[in-house]
Amino acid sequence: MTPQDALVALEQLGDADKAVEMAAYHKIERRYLGVPSATLDAHAKDWRETLTLSDRLTLAQGLWETDVFEARITAAKLLTQARIRPDDTPAWDTIQSWVPEFDSWAIADAVSSAGSRRLIADPARLDVIEGWTTSDHLWTQRAAMVMTLPWTKQSHPKPAELEARERILGWAARYATNPEWFIQKAVAWWLRELSKRDPERVRIFIALHGEKMSKFARTEAQRLLKPA
């Protein structure tokens, strides 16, 4: 399966009217095919199961370089896997290489979903993510929060997981004064997810930093909290 073959396969699944709707919705100038997300999931799953890691990396990179919306989403899905053997470092390196090219939330979030699995596989990679928090690139900054969402989901976190959670909350605290809507949205998303497992920690965060956040983000972060 070459990138050209894969793109042709995706093109054949497209819908021209849907592609126009997608272009209007995402507001980023690139080619859209109008392929439903569920269809992309199915194709990526088939390709993950039938290709070696080396071939998947080649296919993912080739699809990414087309700059076609569905191709980039599929590239991310090809690398969205909890365990990658024999070595997930090439996958992590590929994911990192795409981050500076993020220009929309949909593509950034798809790649962040793949990247989150590689962070869980090796939490030492949080050292890399911390560097993203001071980037001049909006989407790199945002990816630091979205890619670390797994640390909101541990119901019984181990000490190392709690330490990582607090580290990421420190980034969120610095982001609280960032006026960018997508940064505020990411902080709110992270806190809202954490509130499902540790509502008290979210209350503490809001008490300390809530006034610095936008009204929208503060409301969204607390949406699932019950009155104390």
C-alpha positions in Angstrom: 0.0 0.0 0.0 1.6 3.2 -1.2 0.5 6.7 -0.1 -0.8 7.3 -3.6 -2.9 4.1 -3.5 -4.2 5.0 -0.1 -5.2 8.5 -1.2 -7.0 7.1 -4.3 -8.9 4.7 -1.9 -10.0 7.6 0.2 -10.9 9.7 -2.8 -13.3 7.0 -4.0 -15.1 7.2 -0.7 -15.6 11.0 -0.8 -18.7 13.1 -1.2 -18.3 16.4 -3.1 -21.2 18.1 -1.3 -19.9 16.9 2.1 -16.4 18.2 1.2 -17.8 21.7 0.6 -19.5 21.6 4.0 -16.3 20.5 5.7 -14.3 23.2 4.0 -16.8 25.8 5.2 -16.8 24.3 8.7 -13.1 24.0 9.3 -12.2 27.3 7.5 -8.7 26.1 6.7 -7.7 26.2 3.0 -6.8 22.7 2.0 -8.4 19.9 0.0 -11.4 18.0 1.6 -12.8 14.8 0.3 -16.0 14.5 2.3 -15.2 11.1 3.9 -17.0 10.3 7.2 -14.9 9.9 10.3 -16.2 6.3 10.9 -15.0 5.3 7.4 -11.6 6.7 8.1 -11.5 4.8 11.3 -12.3 1.5 9.5 -9.7 2.0 6.8 -7.0 3.0 9.3 -7.8 -0.1 11.4 -7.5 -2.4 8.4 -4.2 -0.8 7.4 -2.8 -1.0 11.0 -3.6 -4.7 11.1 -2.1 -5.6 7.8 1.0 -3.4 7.5 4.3 -3.6 9.4 5.3 -0.7 11.5 7.8 0.4 9.0 5.3 0.4 6.2 2.7 2.2 8.4 5.2 4.9 9.1 5.9 5.3 5.4 2.2 5.4 4.6 1.4 7.8 7.4 4.1 10.2 6.4 3.1 10.0 2.7 -0.5 10.7 3.6 0.5 13.6 5.9 2.5 15.2 3.1 -0.5 15.4 0.8 -2.1 18.0 3.1 -5.5 16.5 2.2 -7.7 16.8 5.3 -8.8 13.1 5.4 -5.3 11.9 4.6 -3.8 13.8 7.5 -6.5 12.4 9.9 -5.9 8.9 8.6 -2.1 9.4 9.0 -2.8 10.1 12.7 -5.1 7.1 13.1 -2.5 4.8 11.6 -0.3 5.6 14.6 -3.1 5.6 17.2 -2.3 2.4 19.1 -1.7 1.6 22.7 1.2 -0.7 22.2 3.6 -0.5 19.2 6.2 -3.1 18.8 9.0 -3.7 18.4 9.9 -0.1 19.1 7.5 2.9 19.2 10.3 5.5 19.1 10.0 6.0 15.3 6.2 6.5 15.7 6.8 9.1 18.5 9.4 10.9 16.4 7.0 11.1 13.4 4.2 12.4 15.6 6.6 15.1 17.1 7.6 16.1 13.6 4.0 16.9 12.6 3.3 19.2 15.6 4.8 22.4 14.2 2.6 21.9 11.1 -0.7 21.9 13.0 -3.1 24.6 11.8 -6.5 23.4 12.9 -8.0 21.8 15.9 -9.3 18.7 14.1 -5.9 17.6 12.8 -4.1 18.7 16.0 -6.5 16.6 18.1 -6.3 13.6 15.9 -2.5 13.6 16.1 -2.7 14.3 19.9 -4.8 11.2 20.3 -2.0 9.2 18.7 0.7 11.1 20.7 -1.1 10.5 24.0 -0.6 6.7 23.6 3.2 7.3 23.1 3.3 9.4 26.3 1.6 6.7 28.3 4.1 4.2 26.9 7.0 6.4 28.1 6.0 9.2 30.5 9.6 10.6 30.4 8.4 12.1 27.1 6.6 14.7 29.2 9.9 16.5 29.3 9.5 17.2 25.6 5.9 18.3 26.1 6.8 20.8 28.7 8.9 22.6 26.1 5.9 23.0 24.0 4.1 25.1 26.6 6.4 28.0 25.9 6.2 27.7 22.1 5.2 30.7 20.0 3.0 28.3 18.0 -0.6 28.2 19.2 -1.3 24.6 18.2 1.9 23.3 19.8 0.9 25.0 23.1 -2.5 23.5 22.9 -1.2 20.0 22.1 0.6 20.0 25.4 -2.8 19.9 27.2 -4.7 17.7 24.7 -2.0 15.1 24.4 -1.8 14.7 28.2 -5.5 14.1 28.7 -4.8 10.5 29.8 -3.5 11.9 33.2 -7.1 13.1 33.9 -8.5 9.6 33.5 -6.7 7.6 36.3 -9.3 6.8 39.0 -6.6 5.5 41.4 -3.4 7.2 40.2 0.0 5.9 41.4 2.4 8.4 43.0 4.2 8.9 39.7 0.9 9.6 37.9 -0.1 12.1 40.6 3.2 13.8 40.2 2.7 14.0 36.4 -0.9 15.3 36.9 0.4 18.1 39.2 3.0 19.0 36.7 0.5 19.3 33.9 -1.8 21.4 36.2 1.1 23.7 36.6 1.1 24.2 32.8 -2.6 24.8 32.9 -2.1 27.5 35.6 0.3 29.3 33.4 -2.1 29.0 30.5 -4.9 30.5 32.6 -4.0 34.1 31.5 -3.5 33.1 27.8 -6.3 35.0 25.9 -6.3 32.5 23.0 -9.7 30.8 22.8 -8.3 27.4 21.8 -5.9 27.5 24.8 -8.7 28.4 27.2 -10.8 25.6 25.7 -8.0 23.1 26.2 -7.5 24.0 29.8 -11.3 23.8 30.4 -11.4 20.4 28.7 -8.5 19.1 30.8 -10.1 20.3 34.0 -13.6 19.0 33.1 -12.2 15.5 32.4 -10.3 15.6 35.7 -13.4 16.6 37.6 -14.9 13.2 36.7 -12.2 11.5 38.9 -10.9 14.2 41.2 -13.5 17.0 41.6 -11.8 18.4 44.7 -8.6 19.0 42.8 -10.5 20.9 40.2 -12.2 23.0 42.8 -8.8 23.9 44.3 -7.5 24.9 40.8 -10.5 27.1 40.1 -10.2 28.7 43.5 -6.5 29.6 42.8 -6.7 30.4 39.1 -10.3 30.7 38.0 -10.4 34.4 38.0 -7.5 34.5 35.5 -9.4 32.2 33.1 -12.0 33.4 30.6 -15.6 33.2 31.8 -16.4 30.5 29.2 -13.4 28.3 30.2 -14.2 28.7 33.9 -17.8 27.7 33.4 -16.9 24.8 31.1 -14.2 23.5 33.5 -16.8 23.3 36.3 -19.7 22.0 34.2 -19.7 18.5 35.8 -18.9 19.6 39.3 -21.7 19.2 41.9 -22.0 21.9 44.6 -19.5 21.3 47.3 
